[in-house]
Amino acid sequence: MSTQNRSSGLEYTNISEIKGPLLVINGVTNSAFDELVEITTPAGAKRLGRVLEIGGGTAVVQVFEGTTGLSVSETKTRFLGKTMEIPVTDQLLGRVFDGLGRPIDGLPDPVGEKFLDINGESINPERRDFPEDFIQTGISAIDGLNTLVRGQKLPIFSGAGLPHNLLAAQIARQATVPGKGEEFAVVFAAIGVQNSEAAFFRKSLEESGALKRSILYINLADDPAIERIITPRVALTAAEYLAFEKDTHVLVIISDMTNYAEALREISAAREEVPGRKGYPGYLYTDLATIYERAGKIKGSKGSLTQIPILSMPSDDITHPIPDLTGYITEGQIVLGRDLHRKEIYPPISILSCLSRLMKEGVGEGKTRNDHQNVSSQLYSAYSRALELRALAEIVGKAGLAPNDIKYLEFGDLFESKFLKQGFDENRTLEDTLGIAWNLFSTLPVNELTKVKQDEIDSYLKVTK
């Protein structure tokens, strides 16, 4: 049965089935994919949903707040004839919202300059500008070895118990474009996080004064799982508005994409779709791409949207479908290592597993420093050799190594304690980072420095006697 309401769309009460977070409604006409649906519970409360599937007069509706308390006979639905939109304005900065964009900071609803569809608009590939502007995070392992550039999407691959949230908060506080004095607006989307994690992010940004240039969207672990599908899209819509209409440099941090993928799997199972790897839907790659590909720069626009999605790898398995597919879509990854964490090294960035595919575009003369790329290559080479010799020393003993090998072992220890390890509040300039690297090189024989040029050695190397 349906009734027409001119101002509000079509109403339907003939619900045939409730499956997990989904309603199946019969006799639906004039509906469209992704259309917003208002659900009235038997108690008279309102919930929101969206159309996932339409055909043959039947619509499948995903309920954001879950289907608990709904009944087949007493639930009413109203199709609103539009997709989900949020109000956008630069007055969103400094505010805290739930996962659907509703205020939870005690302040009134924002008055938007306009309303935008949360699914965004695809950036025309021809209009994309190539990312090449160096972002200084103040973290040596990133700035020196896996440089982040404006418009890049660089995920953090982590594991249970590792300090990925600490690292993300530090990047959010410290990210700047050196030489230009430009700070970033930060949009933080929390997906299925604990109350303590959400409180930590908020407190960290407040204490540093960064909250006034931040927007927080928080979906807690005890919120309905289905809200997690919407949270990153709401956050990215606000970020796109600030970046491409207000010429702001925006840093979007999304934590945790694993919770997002789990919610996607829950919907897929309720729809009885044929599962892909580990039960995730076959379209997981495409779905993740609709989120990650919203990062970038547009020609003619002064703003940029840089993304740092965080995902915790189940069982620390980097071949798991979520990190595996994420790695294909994004331009590299920062990987946190459990061995370094056990040594109490923060941040525990396992650099030999890391990669920034856009680093070479964002460093060098006129961008950072002329020796930056070569210093990075030399650090990778020397630390890799040190780890190989550590493994060898466990077999033959340290006494069985050559004098040069001993120097590499010492270099490995110094690299971890001086270069990788830094304080949560320690904000290093790029000059600081490269200076530490050259001090480390001084502990090796000069003829071992094969990745840096002779003029760079003459300019920067300080040989200690």
GUPARO-763058 format. One record per residue (C-alpha): residue in three letters; x, y, z. Coordinates in steps of 0.5 Angstrom, whole numbers, plus 2048, in hexadecimal, padded with zeros to 3 digits. Each point is the difference from the previous one (the first is absolute). Layout:
! residues N
AlaXYZ
...
! end
This chain:
! residues 465
Met800800800
Ser8038077FE
Thr7FD807801
Gln8038067FD
Asn802806804
Arg8028067FB
Ser805803805
Ser8037FA802
Gly8007FA7FB
Leu7FC7FA800
Glu7FF7FC806
Tyr8007F8801
Thr7FE7FB805
Asn8007FA7FD
Ile8067FD803
Ser8017F97FE
Glu8077FE804
Ile805803804
Lys8077FD7FF
Gly805802805
Pro8018087FE
Leu7FC7FF7FA
Leu7F88017FF
Val7FD7FD7FA
Ile7FA8047FD
Asn7FB7FE7FB
Gly7FC8047FB
Val805806800
Thr7FF8047F9
Asn8048067FE
Ser8067FF805
Ala8088007FE
Phe8067FD802
Asp803804806
Glu7FA804802
Leu7FF802807
Val7FA7FD804
Glu7FD802807
Ile7FE7FA804
Thr7FB801806
Thr8007FB805
Pro7FA7FD804
Ala802805805
Gly8008067FC
Ala807801800
Lys8048027F9
Arg8057FC7FD
Leu8048017F9
Gly8027FB7FB
Arg8028007F8
Val7FE7FC7FA
Leu8057FA7FF
Glu7FC7FC7FB
Ile7FA8027FB
Gly7FC7FC7FB
Gly7FA7FC7FF
Gly7FC804805
Thr8047FE806
Ala805805803
Val8067FE805
Val801805805
Gln806801805
Val7FE803806
Phe806804803
Glu7FE7FF808
Gly7FE7F97FF
Thr7FA7FC800
Thr7FF7FF807
Gly7F9801803
Leu7FD8007F9
Ser7FA7FB7FE
Val7FE7FE7F9
Ser7F9802801
Glu800807804
Thr8068037FD
Lys7FF8067FB
Thr8058027FA
Arg8008077FC
Phe8048007FA
Leu803807800
Gly8028017F9
Lys807802801
Thr8077FD802
Met803802807
Glu803807800
Ile803804806
Pro801807801
Val8078037FE
Thr803806803
Asp807803802
Gln7FC800807
Leu8017F9801
Leu807801802
Gly8007FF808
Arg7FA7FB800
Val7FF7F9802
Phe7FB7FC7FD
Asp7FD7F8800
Gly8017FC7FA
Leu7FA8027FC
Gly802808801
Arg7FC801806
Pro803805805
Ile8027FD807
Asp804806803
Gly7FA803803
Leu8008067FA
Pro7FA8017FB
Asp8007FD7F9
Pro8048037FB
Val7FD8057FC
Gly8037FE7F9
Glu8018047FA
Lys7FE7FA7FC
Phe7FE7F9800
Leu8057FB7FD
Asp7FF7F97FE
Ile8047FB805
Asn8027FC7FA
Gly8048067FD
Glu8018017F9
Ser8067FD7FC
Ile8068047FE
Asn8018007F9
Pro8077FD7FF
Glu8028057FB
Arg7FE805805
Arg8057FD805
Asp806803802
Phe8067FC801
Pro802800808
Glu807802801
Asp800805806
Phe8047FE806
Ile7FC7FF807
Gln804801806
Thr7FD7FB805
Gly806801805
Ile8017F8800
Ser8077FE7FE
Ala7FE7F97FD
Ile7FA8047FC
Asp8048067FE
Gly8077FD7FE
Leu7FE7F97FE
Asn7F88007FE
Thr7FF8077FE
Leu7F8802800
Val7FE8057FA
Arg7FA805800
Gly7FA7FC7FC
Gln8037F9802
Lys7FD7FA803
Leu8057FD805
Pro7FD7FA804
Ile8027FE807
Phe8007F8801
Ser8007FF807
Gly7FE7FA805
Ala7FD7FF806
Gly803804806
Leu8058047FC
Pro800807800
His7FD8027FA
Asn7FB805803
Leu806804804
Leu8038007F9
Ala7FA8037FC
Ala7FF805806
Gln8078027FF
Ile8008017F9
Ala7F9804801
Arg803805804
Gln8078017FD
Ala7FE8007F8
Thr8038067FD
Val8028027F9
Pro807803802
Gly8028077FD
Lys7F98027FF
Gly7FE800807
Glu7F97FC7FE
Glu7FD7FC805
Phe7FB7FA7FE
Ala7F9800802
Val7FF7F9803
Val7F97FC7FF
Phe8017F9804
Ala7FB7FB7FF
Ala7FF7FA806
Ile7FD7FA7FD
Gly7FE7FB806
Val805803805
Gln8007FF807
Asn7FE806805
Ser807801802
Glu8038007F9
Ala7FB8067FE
Ala801803807
Phe8088007FF
Phe7FF8037F9
Arg7FC806802
Lys804801806
Ser8068007FC
Leu7FE8057FB
Glu7FD804805
Glu806801804
Ser8048017FA
Gly7FC8067FE
Ala7FE7FC7FA
Leu7F97FE801
Lys7FE8077FD
Arg8027FE7FA
Ser7FE7F9800
Ile7F97FC7FF
Leu7FF7FA804
Tyr7FB7FB7FD
Ile7FF7FA805
Asn7FD7F9800
Leu8017FD806
Ala8017F8801
Asp7F9800803
Asp7FC8047FB
Pro7FD7FB7FA
Ala8057FD7FC
Ile7FC8027FA
Glu802808801
Arg8077FE7FF
Ile7FE8007F8
Ile7FE807800
Thr805803805
Pro8068017FB
Arg7FC8027FB
Val7FD806804
Ala807802802
Leu8038007F9
Thr7FA8047FE
Ala802806805
Ala8077FF7FE
Glu7FF8017F9
Tyr7FC806801
Leu805803804
Ala8067FE7FB
Phe7FC8027F9
Glu7FB805802
Lys804804806
Asp8077FF7FD
Thr8027FC807
His8067FB800
Val7FC7FA804
Leu8037FA803
Val7FB7FA801
Ile8017FB805
Ile7FC7FA800
Ser8007FB805
Asp7FF7FA800
Met7FF7FD7F9
Thr7FF7F9802
Asn7FA802804
Tyr7FD8037FA
Ala8027FA7FC
Glu7FD7FB805
Ala7F9804800
Leu8008007F8
Arg8017F8801
Glu7FA800805
Ile7FC8037FB
Ser8027FC7FA
Ala7FE7FA805
Ala7F9802801
Arg7FF8017F9
Glu8027F97FF
Glu8068027FA
Val8057FB7FE
Pro806801805
Gly8078027FD
Arg8067FF804
Lys7FF7FF807
Gly7F9801800
Tyr8018077FD
Pro7FC8037FA
Gly8037FF7FA
Tyr7FF8077FF
Leu804802806
Tyr8068037FB
Thr7FB8047FC
Asp7FC803807
Leu807802803
Ala8028037FA
Thr7FA805800
Ile803802807
Tyr8078007FF
Glu8008047F9
Arg7FC806803
Ala807802802
Gly8048057FB
Lys8018077FD
Ile7FC8037FA
Lys8048057FB
Gly7FE807802
Ser7FE7FE807
Lys805803806
Gly7FD7FB804
Ser8027F8801
Leu7FD7FA803
Thr8057FB803
Gln7FE7FA803
Ile8037FB806
Pro7FB7FA801
Ile8027FC806
Leu7FF7F87FF
Ser8027FB806
Met8027FA7FC
Pro7FC7FA803
Ser8067FB803
Asp8058057FD
Asp7FF7FD7F9
Ile8028057FB
Thr7FD7FB7FB
His7F9800803
Pro7FB8037FB
Ile7FF807803
Pro807802800
Asp8027FC7FA
Leu7FA8047FC
Thr802807803
Gly8077FF7FE
Tyr7FE7FF7F9
Ile7FC807800
Thr804804804
Glu8078037FF
Gly8047FC805
Gln7FF7FE807
Ile803802807
Val8017F9804
Leu800800807
Gly8057FA803
Arg7FF7FC806
Asp8077FE801
Leu802808801
His7FA801804
Arg8027FB805
Lys807803800
Glu7FC807803
Ile8028037F9
Tyr7FA8067FE
Pro7FE8007FB
Pro8017F97FE
Ile8018017F9
Ser8037FA7FC
Ile8038047FB
Leu8027FA7FB
Ser7F87FE800
Cys7FF8077FE
Leu7FF8047FA
Ser7FE8077FD
Arg7FF7FF7F9
Leu8008087FF
Met806802804
Lys8048017FA
Glu7FC8057FD
Gly800804807
Val807800802
Gly8068037FD
Glu8038077FE
Gly7FB805801
Lys7FB7FC804
Thr8047FD806
Arg8078007FF
Asn8057FD7FB
Asp8027FA804
His7FA7FE802
Gln7FE7FA7FB
Asn8087FD801
Val800801807
Ser7F97FC800
Ser8037FA7FC
Gln807800804
Leu7FC7FF806
Tyr7FB7FB7FD
Ser8077FC7FE
Ala804801806
Tyr7FA7FE805
Ser7FE7FA7FB
Arg8077FD801
Ala800801807
Leu7FA7FC801
Glu8037FA7FC
Leu806800804
Arg7FC800806
Ala7FD7FA7FE
Leu8077FD7FE
Ala803802807
Glu7FB7FC803
Ile8027FA7FC
Val808801800
Gly801805806
Lys802807800
Ala8077FE801
Gly8007FC7F9
Leu7FE8077FC
Ala8058047FC
Pro802807803
Asn7FB8047FB
Asp7FB7FB802
Ile800802807
Lys8008077FE
Tyr7F97FF7FC
Leu7FD7FC806
Glu802806804
Phe7FD8057FB
Gly7F97FC800
Asp800801808
Leu8018077FF
Phe7FB8017FA
Glu7FB7FD805
Ser801804806
Lys8028077FD
Phe7FC8007F9
Leu7FA7FC801
Lys7FF801807
Gln7FD807802
Gly7FB803805
Phe7F98007FF
Asp800808801
Glu8078007FC
Asn7FF8047F9
Arg8068007FC
Thr8028047FA
Leu8027FD7FA
Glu807803801
Asp8007FC807
Thr7FE7FA7FD
Leu8068007FA
Gly805803806
Ile7FF7F9804
Ala8007FC7F9
Trp8078037FF
Asn8027FF807
Leu7FF7F97FF
Phe8048007FA
Ser806802803
Thr8007FA804
Leu8017FC7FA
Pro8068007FB
Val8008057FB
Asn8017FB7FA
Glu7FA7FC803
Leu7FB8077FE
Thr7FF7FD7F9
Lys7F98037FF
Val802808802
Lys8048047FB
Gln807802802
Asp7FE808800
Glu7FA7FE805
Ile8057FC804
Asp805807800
Ser7FA804802
Tyr7FD7FC805
Leu8047FB803
Lys803801807
Val8057FB801
Thr8017FE807
Lys8077FE803
! end
